[in-house]
């Protein structure tokens, strides 16, 4: 039985599936990842992207941060791809119980998924750092000249994302850990599994259907019950 057939059979047999995804899930929607050869970390800027996406840089150079954020993170016209749509379908059928995502693009929610744990936050949500006013969507920030300011108090409006040096939401992490621990099938896709503590979430899985879908090898491959080296959309289009 080939790997896709095994994958399909396991999906059919399972009723408590959890999906854990990274940047590779969204590249088929036209969003660049960070670490691939043509990813954001390999593009040329005055500062490395990893520096510009840090808390200290944001506080010290907000104008430069927002220039990068608007140019590279707030991508317009993106839509959910086949993977996002199939996951939403599996949730509607009662088979998929949760999506744990490192992505901040909001595409899982846009596809119709309800139980989505965005452990790095979402660029689709923004808030004033002074008064807390919420600014949903990307338009307010994208259209603002320079640093976006609150129309209520004038404070800086920042994206509701976890920057480097900032702590992850412990409530969301606990929900993610519980979901992965209780899953009968864990599908991990589109992540290099090098960013911690997110990558360590896999350690909480106790089942025997750990599937890794990634074009490149990861340090977790030897622990997986099934490794699929294909594009994620190609795999999910089969179910």
N, CA and C of each residue as an Amber inpcrd file, in Angstrom:
protein
   717
   0.8500000  -1.1960000   0.0000000   0.0000000   0.0000000   0.0000000
   0.8900000   1.2520000   0.0000000   0.6410000   2.1920000  -0.9230000
   1.5110000   3.3640000  -0.9650000   1.1450000   4.3500000   0.1430000
   1.9900000   5.3760000   0.3140000   1.8600000   6.2890000   1.4480000
   0.5440000   7.0730000   1.4450000   0.0640000   7.4390000   0.2510000
  -1.1960000   8.1860000   0.1760000  -2.3650000   7.2880000   0.5780000
  -2.3160000   6.0430000   0.1610000  -3.3710000   5.0930000   0.5240000
  -3.4020000   4.8780000   2.0370000  -2.2290000   4.7670000   2.6350000
  -2.1440000   4.6040000   4.0970000  -2.7100000   5.8480000   4.7810000
  -2.3200000   7.0150000   4.2930000  -2.8040000   8.2690000   4.8550000
  -4.3370000   8.3350000   4.7990000  -4.8910000   8.0090000   3.6380000
  -6.3500000   8.0450000   3.4650000  -7.0420000   7.0620000   4.4060000
  -6.4520000   5.8920000   4.5530000  -7.0370000   4.8680000   5.4320000
  -7.0310000   5.3460000   6.8860000  -5.9290000   5.9350000   7.3110000
  -5.8450000   6.4240000   8.6890000  -6.8400000   7.5440000   8.9490000
  -7.0180000   8.4360000   7.9810000  -8.0060000   9.5070000   8.1220000
  -9.4040000   8.9110000   8.2600000  -9.6580000   7.8970000   7.4500000
 -10.9680000   7.2230000   7.4790000 -11.2250000   6.5660000   8.8290000
 -10.1870000   5.9630000   9.4010000 -10.3170000   5.2270000  10.6660000
 -10.3750000   6.1360000  11.8930000  -9.8510000   7.3430000  11.7680000
  -9.6790000   8.2080000  12.9420000 -10.8540000   9.1510000  13.1560000
 -11.1130000   9.4330000  14.4330000 -12.2010000  10.3510000  14.7850000
 -11.7570000  11.4510000  15.7370000 -10.4460000  11.5310000  15.9720000
  -9.9150000  12.5930000  16.8080000  -8.5820000  13.0420000  16.2090000
  -8.6780000  13.6530000  15.0220000  -7.4890000  14.0850000  14.2830000
  -7.1140000  15.5080000  14.7060000  -5.8330000  15.7370000  14.8740000
  -5.3260000  17.0880000  15.1120000  -4.3090000  17.3870000  14.0160000
  -4.3880000  18.5910000  13.4900000  -3.4670000  19.0370000  12.4430000
  -2.5620000  20.1070000  13.0150000  -1.2660000  19.9360000  12.8450000
  -0.2840000  20.9250000  13.3000000   0.4850000  21.4120000  12.0840000
   0.3340000  22.7030000  11.7510000   0.9020000  23.1910000  10.4990000
   1.7920000  24.4110000  10.6480000   2.6940000  24.5470000   9.6610000
   3.5970000  25.6920000   9.6030000   3.4560000  26.4310000   8.2870000
   4.4690000  27.2100000   7.9490000   4.4200000  28.1080000   6.7930000
   4.1450000  27.3900000   5.4780000   4.6100000  26.1490000   5.3610000
   4.4190000  25.3950000   4.1240000   2.9610000  25.1580000   3.7630000
   2.0700000  25.2550000   4.7510000   0.6400000  25.0790000   4.4820000
   0.1130000  26.2330000   3.6280000   0.6840000  27.4160000   3.8050000
   0.1630000  28.6030000   3.1270000   0.9260000  28.9940000   1.8640000
   2.0600000  28.3580000   1.5930000   2.8270000  28.7450000   0.4030000
   2.0280000  28.4940000  -0.8760000   1.1450000  27.5040000  -0.8500000
   0.3300000  27.2250000  -2.0360000  -0.7930000  28.2470000  -2.2150000
  -0.9270000  29.1560000  -1.2480000  -1.8550000  30.2880000  -1.3980000
  -1.1070000  31.5330000  -1.8530000   0.2030000  31.4020000  -2.0590000
   1.0050000  32.5240000  -2.5310000   1.7320000  33.2870000  -1.4460000
   1.7350000  32.7450000  -0.2230000   2.4400000  33.3960000   0.8760000
   3.8340000  32.7840000   1.0020000   4.8460000  33.6430000   1.0380000
   6.2120000  33.1320000   1.1620000   6.4430000  32.5720000   2.5610000
   7.2190000  31.4800000   2.6220000   7.6230000  31.0000000   3.9310000
   8.8810000  31.7670000   4.3490000   9.5050000  31.3180000   5.4320000
  10.6510000  32.0600000   5.9420000  11.9810000  31.4050000   5.6060000
  12.0480000  30.0810000   5.7020000  13.3630000  29.4390000   5.6800000
  13.7390000  28.7210000   4.3890000  12.8500000  28.6280000   3.4240000
  13.2130000  27.9590000   2.1740000  14.1830000  28.8420000   1.3860000
  14.7130000  28.3150000   0.2900000  15.7350000  29.0180000  -0.4880000
  15.2770000  30.4000000  -0.9260000  13.9940000  30.5140000  -1.3230000
  13.4970000  31.8320000  -1.7500000  12.5800000  32.4570000  -0.7000000
  12.7320000  32.0070000   0.5500000  11.9110000  32.5300000   1.6350000
  12.3500000  33.9100000   2.0930000  11.5960000  34.4760000   3.0380000
  11.8420000  35.8410000   3.4880000  13.2200000  36.0270000   4.1130000
  13.7290000  34.9620000   4.7470000  15.0270000  35.1110000   5.4140000
  16.1830000  35.2120000   4.4210000  15.9080000  34.9390000   3.1550000
  16.9610000  35.0040000   2.1510000  16.8600000  36.2620000   1.2820000
  15.8800000  37.1180000   1.5750000  15.7590000  38.3660000   0.8390000
  16.6380000  39.4380000   1.4860000  16.9300000  40.4740000   0.7390000
  17.8590000  41.5030000   1.2150000  17.1180000  42.7120000   1.7760000
  17.3820000  43.0010000   3.0270000  16.8400000  44.1970000   3.6780000
  17.9600000  44.8680000   4.4540000  17.6870000  46.0790000   4.9700000
  18.6780000  46.7750000   5.7860000  18.9720000  46.0030000   7.0660000
  17.9520000  45.2250000   7.5200000  18.1130000  44.3960000   8.7100000
  17.6080000  42.9870000   8.3740000  18.1270000  41.9610000   9.0430000
  17.5920000  40.6030000   8.8210000  16.1210000  40.5400000   9.2490000
  15.2720000  39.8210000   8.4930000  13.8540000  39.7170000   8.8710000
  13.6450000  39.2440000  10.3140000  14.4960000  38.3220000  10.7750000
  14.3560000  37.7980000  12.1310000  14.5450000  38.9280000  13.1560000
  15.4180000  39.8840000  12.8210000  15.6290000  41.0470000  13.6980000
  14.4160000  41.9670000  13.6500000  13.9170000  42.2190000  12.4330000
  12.7900000  43.1430000  12.2730000  11.5100000  42.6170000  12.9080000
  11.4330000  41.2980000  13.0830000  10.2390000  40.7010000  13.6800000
  10.4240000  40.4270000  15.1710000  11.3460000  41.1520000  15.7850000
  11.5780000  40.9940000  17.2230000  10.9140000  42.1300000  17.9990000
  10.6330000  41.8670000  19.2580000   9.9780000  42.8590000  20.1140000
  10.8500000  44.1030000  20.2860000  12.1460000  43.8950000  20.5230000
  13.0360000  45.0270000  20.7630000  13.1430000  45.9190000  19.5240000
  13.2060000  45.3040000  18.3290000  13.2730000  46.0980000  17.0990000
  11.9780000  46.8850000  16.9070000  10.8600000  46.2220000  17.1570000
   9.5580000  46.8810000  17.0200000   9.4720000  48.1170000  17.9120000
   9.9350000  47.9940000  19.1460000   9.8650000  49.1050000  20.0830000
  10.8360000  50.2340000  19.7140000  11.9950000  49.8640000  19.1670000
  13.0210000  50.8700000  18.8550000  12.8690000  51.4730000  17.4560000
  12.3450000  50.6730000  16.5090000  12.2380000  51.1210000  15.1140000
  10.8510000  50.8070000  14.5340000   9.7950000  51.3430000  15.1400000
   8.4500000  50.9880000  14.6690000   8.2070000  51.3230000  13.1930000
   8.7700000  52.4080000  12.7110000   8.5620000  52.7890000  11.3010000
   9.1420000  51.7340000  10.3750000  10.3450000  51.2520000  10.6820000
  11.0000000  50.2230000   9.8640000  10.2580000  48.8990000   9.9820000
   9.7670000  48.5880000  11.1930000   8.9890000  47.3680000  11.4150000
   7.7390000  47.3670000  10.5290000   6.9910000  48.4630000  10.5480000
   5.7370000  48.5070000   9.7910000   5.9650000  48.5320000   8.2870000
   7.0750000  49.1000000   7.8730000   7.4090000  49.0780000   6.4560000
   7.5420000  47.6210000   5.9830000   8.2690000  46.8120000   6.7520000
   8.4390000  45.3920000   6.4240000   7.1170000  44.6370000   6.5750000
   6.4070000  44.9120000   7.6670000   5.1430000  44.2240000   7.9620000
   4.1210000  44.4280000   6.8390000   3.9850000  45.6670000   6.3890000
   3.0130000  45.9700000   5.3280000   3.4440000  45.3830000   3.9900000
   4.7460000  45.4060000   3.7370000   5.2770000  44.9730000   2.4510000
   5.2840000  43.4530000   2.3040000   5.6330000  42.7430000   3.3830000
   5.8780000  41.3010000   3.2650000   4.9200000  40.4080000   4.0430000
   4.3460000  40.9080000   5.1130000   3.4690000  40.0660000   5.9360000
   2.0040000  40.2390000   5.5410000   1.6010000  41.4750000   5.2890000
   0.2010000  41.7400000   4.9280000   0.0040000  41.5830000   3.4190000
  -0.0920000  40.3460000   2.9960000  -0.2600000  40.0380000   1.5720000
  -1.7400000  40.1130000   1.2130000  -2.0400000  40.8560000   0.1500000
  -3.4440000  41.0280000  -0.2530000  -3.8750000  39.9760000  -1.2680000
  -5.1760000  39.7150000  -1.2980000  -5.7540000  38.8310000  -2.3080000
  -5.4940000  37.3500000  -2.0980000  -4.9980000  36.9720000  -0.9110000
  -4.7300000  35.5470000  -0.6670000  -6.0180000  34.8300000  -0.2690000
  -6.1100000  33.5940000  -0.6910000  -7.2980000  32.7910000  -0.3880000
  -6.8830000  31.4220000   0.1360000  -7.7530000  30.7880000   0.9240000
  -7.4450000  29.4380000   1.4020000  -7.2020000  28.4850000   0.2300000
  -6.2670000  27.5750000   0.3830000  -6.0140000  26.5820000  -0.6620000
  -6.6910000  25.2570000  -0.3100000  -6.4370000  24.2420000  -1.0970000
  -7.1220000  22.9560000  -0.9400000  -6.9130000  22.3570000   0.4450000
  -5.7210000  22.5550000   1.0170000  -5.4480000  22.0040000   2.3500000
  -6.3320000  22.6610000   3.3980000  -6.4040000  23.9930000   3.3840000
  -7.2770000  24.7070000   4.3270000  -8.7280000  24.2370000   4.1920000
  -9.1790000  24.0980000   2.9500000 -10.5790000  23.7340000   2.6950000
 -10.8810000  22.2970000   3.1180000  -9.9570000  21.3800000   2.8610000
 -10.1500000  19.9800000   3.2440000 -10.1500000  19.8110000   4.7650000
  -9.3070000  20.5860000   5.4470000  -9.2830000  20.5240000   6.9120000
 -10.6040000  21.0140000   7.4930000 -11.1520000  22.0710000   6.9150000
 -12.4540000  22.5760000   7.3640000 -13.5390000  21.5280000   7.1450000
 -13.4200000  20.8360000   6.0300000 -14.3790000  19.7680000   5.6910000
 -14.2910000  18.6180000   6.7020000 -13.0640000  18.2400000   7.0620000
 -12.8690000  17.1670000   8.0460000 -13.4260000  17.5650000   9.4100000
 -13.3110000  18.8490000   9.7560000 -13.8720000  19.3160000  11.0280000
 -15.3990000  19.2410000  10.9960000 -15.9780000  19.6460000   9.8690000
 -17.4380000  19.5980000   9.7320000 -17.9710000  18.1760000   9.8390000
 -17.1680000  17.2160000   9.4050000 -17.5670000  15.8060000   9.4850000
 -17.3420000  15.2180000  10.8750000 -16.7540000  16.0170000  11.7720000
 -16.5310000  15.5590000  13.1390000 -15.2690000  14.7420000  13.3290000
 -14.4170000  14.6830000  12.3060000 -13.2080000  13.8740000  12.3970000
 -12.0140000  14.6780000  12.9270000 -11.9080000  15.9170000  12.4820000
 -10.8070000  16.7890000  12.9140000 -11.2720000  17.6020000  14.1170000
 -10.5110000  17.5280000  15.2100000 -10.9180000  18.2030000  16.4450000
 -10.2370000  19.5460000  16.6680000  -9.0580000  19.7330000  16.0900000
  -8.3670000  21.0050000  16.2940000  -7.2730000  21.2020000  15.2510000
  -7.0070000  22.4650000  14.9520000  -5.8580000  22.8570000  14.1240000
  -4.9550000  23.7110000  14.9980000  -3.6990000  23.3100000  15.0860000
  -2.6900000  24.1080000  15.7780000  -1.7990000  24.6860000  14.6840000
  -1.7500000  26.0030000  14.5740000  -0.9860000  26.6000000  13.4770000
   0.0320000  27.6240000  13.9630000   1.1810000  27.6120000  13.3080000
   2.2070000  28.6210000  13.5520000   1.9950000  29.8420000  12.6420000
   1.0660000  29.7270000  11.7170000   0.8440000  30.7870000  10.7350000
  -0.0010000  31.9180000  11.3050000   0.2210000  33.1230000  10.7830000
  -0.4930000  34.2980000  11.2720000  -1.3950000  34.9040000  10.1920000
  -1.6620000  34.1210000   9.1330000  -2.4020000  34.6640000   7.9770000
  -3.9140000  34.5510000   8.0830000  -4.4250000  33.7870000   9.0480000
  -5.8710000  33.6720000   9.2310000  -6.5880000  32.8250000   8.2030000
  -5.8520000  32.0780000   7.3780000  -6.4790000  31.3320000   6.2780000
  -7.3040000  30.1280000   6.7510000  -6.9380000  29.5240000   7.8610000
  -7.7460000  28.3960000   8.3690000  -9.1420000  28.8830000   8.7570000
  -9.1960000  30.0160000   9.4140000 -10.4910000  30.5960000   9.8030000
 -11.2680000  31.0140000   8.5620000 -10.5740000  31.6060000   7.5980000
 -11.2230000  32.0270000   6.3540000 -11.8150000  30.8420000   5.6020000
 -11.2070000  29.6660000   5.7590000 -11.6960000  28.4600000   5.0870000
 -12.9090000  27.8550000   5.7940000 -13.1800000  28.3200000   7.0010000
 -14.3490000  27.8270000   7.7300000 -14.0450000  26.9890000   8.9510000
 -12.7790000  26.7640000   9.2540000 -12.4330000  25.9880000  10.4520000
 -12.7690000  26.8040000  11.7000000 -13.2630000  26.1220000  12.7240000
 -13.6930000  26.7920000  13.9590000 -12.6800000  26.6380000  15.0900000
 -12.1680000  25.4340000  15.2730000 -11.2510000  25.1720000  16.3870000
  -9.8080000  25.3420000  15.9070000  -9.3730000  26.5980000  15.8710000
  -8.0440000  26.9360000  15.3540000  -7.2400000  27.6160000  16.4580000
  -6.1130000  27.0240000  16.7980000  -5.2410000  27.5980000  17.8190000
  -4.0610000  28.2800000  17.1260000  -4.1410000  29.5930000  17.0110000
  -3.1060000  30.3780000  16.3310000  -2.0370000  30.7510000  17.3650000
  -1.0780000  29.8490000  17.5700000  -0.1470000  30.0180000  18.6880000
   0.8250000  31.1840000  18.4940000   0.9650000  31.6660000  17.2570000
   1.7890000  32.8510000  17.0190000   0.9350000  34.0850000  16.7410000
  -0.3690000  33.9830000  16.9940000  -1.2660000  35.1160000  16.7960000
  -1.7610000  35.2220000  15.3650000  -2.3280000  36.3830000  15.0290000
  -2.8780000  36.5880000  13.6910000  -2.7020000  38.0440000  13.2470000
  -2.2090000  38.2040000  12.0300000  -2.0640000  39.5400000  11.4450000
  -3.4220000  40.1030000  11.0360000  -4.4590000  39.2820000  11.1190000
  -5.8120000  39.7400000  10.8200000  -6.4440000  40.4680000  12.0090000
  -5.7340000  40.4720000  13.1300000  -6.2050000  41.1950000  14.3240000
  -5.1490000  42.2300000  14.7150000  -5.5980000  43.4000000  15.1080000
  -4.6900000  44.4690000  15.5330000  -5.3280000  45.1950000  16.7040000
  -4.4960000  45.7970000  17.5330000  -5.0530000  46.5140000  18.6840000
  -4.1650000  47.7030000  19.0540000  -4.7830000  48.7120000  19.6580000
  -4.0440000  49.8750000  20.1140000  -3.2830000  49.5070000  21.3840000
  -2.0040000  49.8230000  21.4190000  -1.1710000  49.4830000  22.5690000
  -1.5100000  50.3460000  23.7900000  -2.2020000  51.4710000  23.5720000
  -2.5340000  52.3510000  24.6980000  -3.9330000  52.1060000  25.2570000
  -4.9290000  52.1370000  24.3880000  -6.3070000  52.0080000  24.9010000
  -6.9200000  50.6350000  24.6480000  -6.2570000  49.8160000  23.8240000
  -6.7410000  48.4500000  23.5960000  -7.7970000  48.3110000  22.5150000
  -8.1780000  49.4010000  21.8440000  -9.1950000  49.3160000  20.7880000
  -8.7680000  48.3010000  19.7300000  -9.7220000  47.4950000  19.2840000
  -9.4540000  46.4420000  18.2950000  -9.6310000  46.9760000  16.8640000
  -8.7600000  46.5050000  15.9760000  -8.8400000  46.8710000  14.5610000
  -8.7260000  45.5830000  13.7290000  -9.8710000  44.9390000  13.4440000
  -9.8430000  43.6770000  12.7020000  -9.4900000  43.8570000  11.2300000
  -8.9340000  42.8060000  10.6260000  -8.5640000  42.8480000   9.2140000
  -7.2240000  43.5360000   9.0120000  -6.8180000  43.6760000   7.7540000
  -5.5030000  44.2630000   7.4750000  -5.5770000  45.6970000   6.9470000
  -6.7660000  46.1400000   6.5760000  -6.8790000  47.4140000   5.8750000
  -6.4070000  48.6130000   6.6900000  -6.8060000  48.6810000   7.9630000
  -6.4660000  49.8470000   8.7680000  -4.9540000  50.0330000   8.8510000
  -4.2420000  48.9350000   9.1090000  -2.7880000  48.9920000   9.2200000
  -2.1470000  49.1990000   7.8530000  -2.6310000  48.4670000   6.8670000
  -2.0580000  48.5310000   5.5130000  -2.1860000  49.9370000   4.9150000
  -3.3170000  50.5820000   5.1470000  -3.5800000  51.8870000   4.5400000
  -2.9940000  53.0630000   5.3210000  -2.5710000  52.8110000   6.5380000
  -2.0440000  53.9040000   7.3590000  -0.7070000  54.3990000   6.8080000
  -0.5030000  55.7050000   6.7420000   0.8000000  56.2190000   6.3210000
   1.8110000  56.0220000   7.4550000   2.8660000  55.2880000   7.1770000
   3.8830000  55.0600000   8.2080000   3.3700000  54.1950000   9.3450000
   3.5570000  54.6760000  10.5670000   3.1420000  53.9290000  11.7620000
   1.6420000  54.1030000  11.9650000   0.8560000  53.0080000  11.9840000
  -0.5930000  53.1370000  12.1900000  -0.9170000  53.6390000  13.5970000
  -1.7820000  54.6200000  13.6650000  -2.1680000  55.2120000  14.9450000
  -3.6570000  55.0280000  15.2040000  -3.9940000  54.8530000  16.4500000
  -5.3880000  54.6530000  16.8660000  -6.2100000  55.9080000  16.6020000
  -7.3880000  55.7270000  15.9950000  -8.2590000  56.8750000  15.7080000
  -9.0000000  57.3560000  16.9520000  -8.8050000  56.6530000  18.0600000
  -9.4620000  57.0260000  19.3110000  -8.5100000  57.7930000  20.2380000
  -7.2690000  57.2520000  20.3830000  -6.3590000  57.8820000  21.3510000
  -4.9960000  58.2510000  20.7820000  -4.7050000  57.8130000  19.5530000
  -3.4280000  58.1550000  18.9400000  -2.2900000  57.2000000  19.2440000
  -2.5830000  56.1390000  20.0070000  -1.5550000  55.1520000  20.3210000
  -1.1890000  54.3210000  19.0900000  -0.0740000  53.6150000  19.1750000
   0.3510000  52.7580000  18.0640000  -0.5660000  51.5280000  17.9820000
  -1.0250000  51.2330000  16.7640000  -1.8360000  50.0290000  16.5240000
  -0.8930000  48.9280000  16.0320000  -0.7610000  47.8790000  16.8190000
   0.1650000  46.8080000  16.4610000  -0.5890000  45.5280000  16.1210000
   0.0300000  44.6620000  15.3170000  -0.6040000  43.3800000  15.0090000
  -0.6170000  42.4740000  16.2330000  -1.6720000  41.6890000  16.3480000
  -1.8180000  40.7590000  17.4690000  -1.0520000  39.4700000  17.1490000
   0.2600000  39.6100000  16.9970000   1.1230000  38.4750000  16.6830000
   2.2170000  38.3790000  17.7440000   2.7790000  37.1840000  17.8700000
   3.8660000  36.9710000  18.8210000   5.1890000  37.2340000  18.1080000
   5.8660000  38.2900000  18.5110000   7.1630000  38.6160000  17.9300000
   8.2530000  37.8240000  18.6470000   9.4200000  37.7270000  18.0130000
  10.5510000  37.1250000  18.7070000  10.7930000  37.9000000  19.9970000
  11.1570000  37.1880000  21.0450000  11.3960000  37.7250000  22.3980000
  10.1000000  37.8580000  23.1900000   8.9610000  37.6370000  22.5810000
   7.6880000  37.6930000  23.3110000   7.2180000  36.2950000  23.6630000
   6.4690000  36.1870000  24.7320000   5.9900000  34.8840000  25.2080000
   4.7550000  34.4370000  24.4280000   4.6470000  33.1270000  24.2430000
   3.4440000  32.5810000  23.6200000   2.2960000  32.6310000  24.6230000
   1.0780000  32.6350000  24.1010000  -0.1260000  32.6300000  24.9210000
  -0.2230000  31.2690000  25.6150000  -0.0580000  31.2600000  26.9260000
  -0.0310000  29.9860000  27.6590000  -1.3750000  29.2670000  27.6520000
  -2.4600000  30.0050000  27.5640000  -3.7840000  29.3710000  27.4830000
  -3.9160000  28.5850000  26.1760000  -3.4670000  29.2070000  25.0730000
  -3.5170000  28.5260000  23.7750000  -2.5580000  27.3370000  23.7310000
  -1.4030000  27.4970000  24.3430000  -0.4340000  26.3950000  24.3810000
  -1.0050000  25.2090000  25.1480000  -1.6850000  25.4640000  26.2480000
  -2.2910000  24.3830000  27.0370000  -3.3770000  23.6790000  26.2300000
  -4.1910000  24.4470000  25.5140000  -5.2310000  23.8420000  24.6830000
  -4.6030000  23.0050000  23.5660000  -3.5130000  23.4920000  23.0000000
  -2.8130000  22.7630000  21.9390000  -2.2260000  21.4570000  22.4780000
  -1.5980000  21.5340000  23.6350000  -1.0090000  20.3450000  24.2690000
  -2.0830000  19.3040000  24.5470000  -3.2040000  19.7470000  25.1180000
  -4.2920000  18.8130000  25.4400000  -4.8440000  18.1510000  24.1810000
  -5.0320000  18.9460000  23.1150000  -5.5810000  18.4080000  21.8650000
  -4.6340000  17.3800000  21.2580000  -3.3450000  17.6940000  21.2270000
  -2.3560000  16.7820000  20.6470000  -2.2240000  15.5210000  21.4960000
  -2.2490000  15.6770000  22.8060000  -2.1400000  14.5290000  23.7130000
  -3.2840000  13.5400000  23.5090000  -4.4840000  14.0670000  23.2690000
  -5.6740000  13.2120000  23.1620000  -5.9480000  12.7050000  21.7420000
  -5.2030000  13.1890000  20.7620000  -5.4700000  12.8370000  19.3600000
  -5.1890000  11.3700000  19.0650000  -6.0120000  10.7730000  18.1880000
  -5.6930000   9.4160000  17.7240000  -4.8640000   9.4620000  16.4380000
  -4.8620000  10.6330000  15.7630000  -4.0160000  10.8390000  14.5850000
  -3.5050000  12.2760000  14.6130000  -2.2050000  12.4440000  14.4420000
  -1.6050000  13.7750000  14.4070000  -0.9310000  13.9670000  13.0560000
  -1.4030000  14.9670000  12.3200000  -0.8260000  15.2950000  11.0120000
   0.0030000  16.5670000  11.1670000   1.2850000  16.4570000  10.8840000
   2.1940000  17.6050000  10.9800000   2.6490000  17.9470000   9.5640000
   2.4180000  19.1820000   9.1420000   2.6900000  19.5240000   7.7420000
   3.2570000  20.9220000   7.5820000   4.2000000  21.0460000   6.6380000
   4.6970000  22.3520000   6.2400000   5.4960000  23.0880000   7.2840000
   6.1500000  22.3510000   8.1700000   6.9760000  22.9870000   9.1870000
   8.3160000  22.2780000   9.2900000   9.3690000  23.0630000   9.4470000
  10.7160000  22.4920000   9.5640000  10.9790000  21.9750000  10.9750000
  10.0680000  22.2920000  11.8900000  10.1570000  21.8400000  13.2870000
  11.4610000  22.2610000  13.9560000  11.8560000  23.5000000  13.7070000
  13.0680000  24.0190000  14.3470000  12.7650000  25.1830000  15.3000000
  11.5210000  25.6970000  15.2630000  11.1620000  26.8200000  16.1260000
  10.5050000  26.2950000  17.3990000  11.1740000  26.5340000  18.5100000
  10.6330000  26.1140000  19.8030000  10.1000000  27.3400000  20.5470000
   9.1010000  27.1690000  21.4360000   8.6010000  25.8850000  21.9300000
   7.5660000  25.1930000  21.0470000   7.1510000  25.8260000  19.9390000
   6.0950000  25.2410000  19.1070000   6.4310000  23.8210000  18.6440000
   7.6570000  23.6020000  18.1630000   8.0370000  22.2900000  17.6390000
   7.9360000  21.1950000  18.7030000   8.1410000  21.5770000  19.9520000
   8.0960000  20.6020000  21.0380000   6.6990000  20.0760000  21.3350000
   5.6740000  20.6880000  20.7400000   4.3070000  20.2250000  20.9680000
   4.1150000  18.7710000  20.5320000   4.8560000  18.3510000  19.5140000
   4.7260000  16.9830000  19.0010000   5.0510000  15.9520000  20.0770000
   5.9000000  16.3290000  21.0120000   6.3110000  15.3970000  22.0650000
   5.1460000  14.9510000  22.9370000   4.0370000  15.6760000  22.8940000
   2.8860000  15.3200000  23.7380000   1.9770000  14.2790000  23.0940000
   2.2310000  13.9490000  21.8380000   1.3940000  12.9670000  21.1400000
   1.6610000  11.5620000  21.6710000   0.5970000  10.8100000  21.9210000
   0.7180000   9.4640000  22.4920000   0.2140000   8.3620000  21.5600000
  -0.2660000   8.7300000  20.3980000  -0.8500000   7.7360000  19.4930000
   0.1880000   7.0800000  18.5870000  -0.3120000   6.3230000  17.6040000
   0.5750000   5.6050000  16.6700000   0.2830000   5.9630000  15.2100000
  -0.2650000   7.1600000  15.0130000  -0.5060000   7.6490000  13.6500000
   0.0450000   9.0740000  13.5220000   1.3470000   9.1960000  13.6820000
   2.0110000  10.4780000  13.5070000   2.4660000  10.5870000  12.0580000
   1.8710000  11.5310000  11.3290000   2.1700000  11.7140000   9.9120000
   2.9160000  13.0330000   9.7190000   4.0600000  12.9730000   9.0390000
   4.8120000  14.1810000   8.7120000   4.7670000  14.3930000   7.1990000
   4.2320000  15.5280000   6.7910000   4.1750000  15.8790000   5.3620000
   5.0560000  17.1000000   5.1610000   6.1780000  16.9190000   4.5100000
   7.1190000  18.0130000   4.3000000   8.0520000  17.6440000   3.1610000
   8.3940000  18.6000000   2.3260000   9.2860000  18.3110000   1.2010000
  10.7140000  18.0320000   1.6620000  11.1170000  18.6800000   2.7670000
  12.4610000  18.4620000   3.3040000  12.4070000  17.5840000   4.5430000
  13.5320000  16.9580000   4.8500000  13.6380000  16.1250000   6.0420000
  13.5500000  16.9920000   7.2990000  13.0430000  16.4130000   8.3790000
  13.0160000  17.0970000   9.6780000  13.6610000  16.1780000  10.7190000
  13.9740000  16.7450000  11.8540000  14.6050000  15.9570000  12.9210000
  13.6310000  14.9670000  13.5530000  12.3440000  15.1090000  13.2200000
  11.3320000  14.2190000  13.7980000  10.9880000  13.0480000  12.8730000
  11.5820000  12.9920000  11.6890000  11.2040000  11.9640000  10.7140000
  11.2940000  10.5450000  11.2730000  12.3490000  10.2680000  12.0230000
  12.5640000   8.9100000  12.5400000  11.4880000   8.5090000  13.5380000
  10.8310000   9.4850000  14.1310000   9.7910000   9.1890000  15.1310000
   8.4010000   9.0680000  14.5120000   8.2800000   9.4640000  13.2500000
   6.9640000   9.4480000  12.5940000   6.5680000   8.0360000  12.1830000
   5.2740000   7.7790000  12.1620000   4.7580000   6.5030000  11.6760000
   4.5870000   6.5130000  10.1650000   4.5200000   7.7220000   9.5910000
   4.3990000   7.8640000   8.1460000   5.0050000   9.2010000   7.7350000
   5.9340000   9.1670000   6.7930000   6.5510000  10.3900000   6.2680000
   6.1920000  10.5090000   4.7860000   5.6350000  11.6520000   4.4090000
   5.2300000  11.8760000   3.0190000   5.9960000  13.0810000   2.4750000
   6.7870000  12.8480000   1.4330000   7.5900000  13.9180000   0.8330000
   6.8880000  14.4500000  -0.4250000   5.7610000  15.0480000  -0.2340000
   5.0260000  15.6350000  -1.3510000   4.4620000  16.9770000  -0.9300000
   3.9710000  17.7330000  -1.9040000   3.3160000  18.9900000  -1.5770000
   2.0600000  18.6860000  -0.7660000   1.7850000  19.5500000   0.1980000
   0.6700000  19.2920000   1.1100000  -0.6580000  19.2650000   0.3730000
  -0.8400000  20.2050000  -0.5520000  -2.0900000  20.2580000  -1.3140000
  -2.3020000  19.0110000  -2.1350000  -1.2240000  18.4480000  -2.6490000
  -1.3130000  17.2110000  -3.4300000  -1.8090000  16.0570000  -2.5820000
  -1.3680000  16.0410000  -1.3140000  -1.8010000  14.9860000  -0.3830000
  -3.2640000  15.1720000  -0.0080000  -3.6300000  16.3970000   0.3780000
  -4.9860000  16.6310000   0.8720000  -6.0480000  16.5970000  -0.2360000
  -5.6100000  16.8060000  -1.4710000  -6.5760000  16.7240000  -2.5730000
  -7.0620000  15.2880000  -2.7890000  -6.3850000  14.3320000  -2.1570000
  -6.7490000  12.9190000  -2.3140000  -7.8480000  12.4740000  -1.3500000
  -8.1740000  13.3310000  -0.3700000  -9.1900000  12.8950000   0.6180000
 -10.4770000  13.6970000   0.4750000
